């Protein structure tokens, strides 16, 4: 994977920076907010069952074969759960679902590139969903603080052997500009967004977002067009460091999420 910032072809394929739009605040859409108000209040009041014995409770943000990015509701920490999915089963946990998961006796905490990663003994058990104020409060608490470089280093990748476990490998980001979803000439899907003063170009591994771009039959989507294709207005980006590929770990966007 090449660094898009160093290629004029990549820049031209995405279009000018003017295509980027400011992040959308759902409070600016009072009609839609009021329409959902009753449902959200009812969902917020619904009680979840007790935590499964020996398990810990998590709020799912992104689910992939490699891992599931989730918030530990007991500690408030963002965690990367390495789940032993059954053969033939696709990872199918949805954002904002609540699951109970039992950590393995040997949680494999020795990956210095992904210090948040822990292995899970069994497939997580769904127990419900979170929405409304409770979910928004949790998301506010885990949003990444503004720093010079996303995930602690410049560019889109770094050699695996340079990581020492000193920086996070996942960040929940509220873009300061954008996002702009676009297809490159090699047909891979990328996203461009500002955070806060930097211009970030990262590969997208959110299958729903990739499918939305293909279904729209467009080379790029932003603003209302992107919201229409996704079915919601993007608010949060979940940025995660990949496992090593040819000796390098890459920043990727593993989920594009609405404001719950």
N, C-alpha and C positions, 0 to 999 in steps of 0.2 A: 504494500500500500504506500503510495507516494504522498508527500506532504503537499496538499493543494495550494498552500500559500506560496509555494515556490514555482508554480506552473502557470504561465499566462493562459494556456489552453483551458485549464480548469476554471480560472477566473472568468473567462469569456463565456464558458458554457453555462454559468449560473446567472449571468446578467449583472447589471450595475447594482451598486449598494442601495440605490433608491428603491429597489424592489423590497427591501426590508421594511417592516412596519413596526410600530411601537407595540409592546406587549399589551394585551387586551385585559382590562379590568372588568370582571363580570358585574361589578357594581354599576357599570355604565349601561347595562342592559336590564333596567328595572322590570320590564314586562316579563322577560324570561325568568328573572329571579323570583318575581312574585308568583309565577305559575308553578314554580317548584318549591315554594316556601313550605306549604303544608306537608308535602311528601318528605322533605328533608327533616322537618321537625318530628314527624312520626318515626322516621328511620333513626334519628338521634336518640329518641326515647326507648327504642326497642333494646331490650337487654340481651346481652350475649350470654351463652351458657357458661358455667364454670370452666376454668382451664382444665384440660385433660391431665390426669395424674402423671407426674414426671415430665410434662411437656412445658414449653414456653409459648407465649402467644405473640403473633406477628401480624403486622399490617403489610400486605403485599403491595409493592410498587411496580415491579417488573418481573416477568417469569420467562426464563429461557432454558435450553438444555444444559448450559454450563452452570447456571446458578439462578437463584431467585433473590432479587434485591427486596428487602423488607425492613420495616422498623420494628425492633423489639419493643413491644408495648410495656414490658416490665422495666426496662432500663432507658428507653428512648433512643437507643443506639441504632444506626443504620447498619444492617448486617447483610452478608452475602451467603445465602444458604445453599450448600451443595447437596442436592436432593438425589437419592438413588431411585430414579423413576423406573417403573416396571417396563420390561421390554415391550415395545410396540405402543406405549402410551406417550402421547405428546404432552409436554408441560402445558397445563391448561389453567393455571391460576390467573385470575384477572386482577387488575389494579383495584385497590381499596377493598379487596376481600380480606377477611380475617381468618387466620389459620392457626392451629396448634401444631407444633413440631417438637419432636424429641431429638435432642442433640446426640450425636454418636459418642460412644465411650472414648473414642480417639478422634477428636474434632478437627485434626489437621490444621492447626493454627500456625504452621511454619512457612506459609507462602508470604514472603516479604513484599511482593508486589501487590498482594491483596490481603492486607492485615485484618480486614473485616470478615474474611471467609471462614465459615465453620461447616463441617459436614453434619448431615442429618441422618438419623438411624433409619427412619421410615418416611414414606410419602406423607406430607402434611395433611391434616384433617381440616376441611372447611368448617367454620362455625358461624359465619355470617359476613356482613359487610359493614363498613363505616362510611358515613356521609355527613354532610352538614357541619355544624360547629366543631364537633369532636374531631372529625377528619381534618378540617382546616387548621385547628389548633396544633395537631400533631405535625402537619406539613410545615407550619410556620417554625416549629422548633427544630426541624431537621434541614431547613434551607441552608445551603453552604454560605459561610461568611464571605464577604467580598475580599478577594486576594489578587495579587498581581497576576498569577498564573493558575488556571484551572487545574485541580489535582496536584498542584505544587511544582509543576515544571512547564516550560514553554513548548510550543509546537504540539503536534498530534501524537507523537510516539517517543519512546525512550528505550534503550537497551535493558533487557530484563535484569542483567547483573548490576545495574546501577541502583536498583531499589533496595532500601534498607528497612522498610517497614515504618518509616518516619512520616509518610504522607498518606492521606486517605486514597482509596482506589475507587471511590464512588462519591458522587456529589449530586445533591438536588438543587437545581438551578432555576431561578426566575430570570429569563432573558431581559436585558435592558433594551434590546432591539430585536426585531424579528419575532418568531423564527421564519426562515425561508427554507422550504423543502424542495430539493431539486435532484434531477437525474443527470449523472455525468455521462460522458461519451462511452464509457465502458459499461453503461447500464446500471452501475451501482447507485444507490440512493444516499444522498448526503443532506446535511442540514447546516444552515448558516445562521448565526445569532450573535448578538453582542452581550458581553459580560465582563465587567461593567464598562470598561474602556477598551477591551480587546475584541477583535473580530475573529470568531471561531468557526472553522469549517471541519465538521466531523462526520464520519460514516454513521449511518442509521441502521440499527438492528431491531427496531420495533416493527414487527411483522404487520401490525395493523396500519401503521403509517406508510410502510412500503406498498401495501395492497391498495391503500387509498390513492396514492400517487398513480399507480398503474391503472386503477379503475377510472380515474379522472381523465386518463389519456393526455396528461399534460407533462411537460418537462420540468415545470416548477410551480409551486403553490405557496401563497402567503396570504396573510390577512383573512378576509372573508372567504376567499376561495379555499384556503387551507382548512378553515373551520368547517365549511360545508362538506369538504371531502372526508374529514375525520368524524364529523357528527358532533363536534364540540369545539370550543375555543381553547387552543393550547395555552397552558399557563406555566406548568412545570416541565423541565427536562431532567431526566435521570441520566447522568453521564457516568460511565463506568470504564475502568481500565480492563482491556481484554487480557486473556491468557497469552503467553508468548507465541508469536508467529514469526518464524525465521529469526528468533532471538530478540524480537522487539515486542513491547506491549503498546497497544493503541488506545487512545481515548475514543469511545464510541457512545452514541446516544441510544440507550436500550429501551427508553420509554418516553413518549410525549403524552403528558397527562393534563386533564382539565383541572380547574379549581373545584374541589369536591363540594 
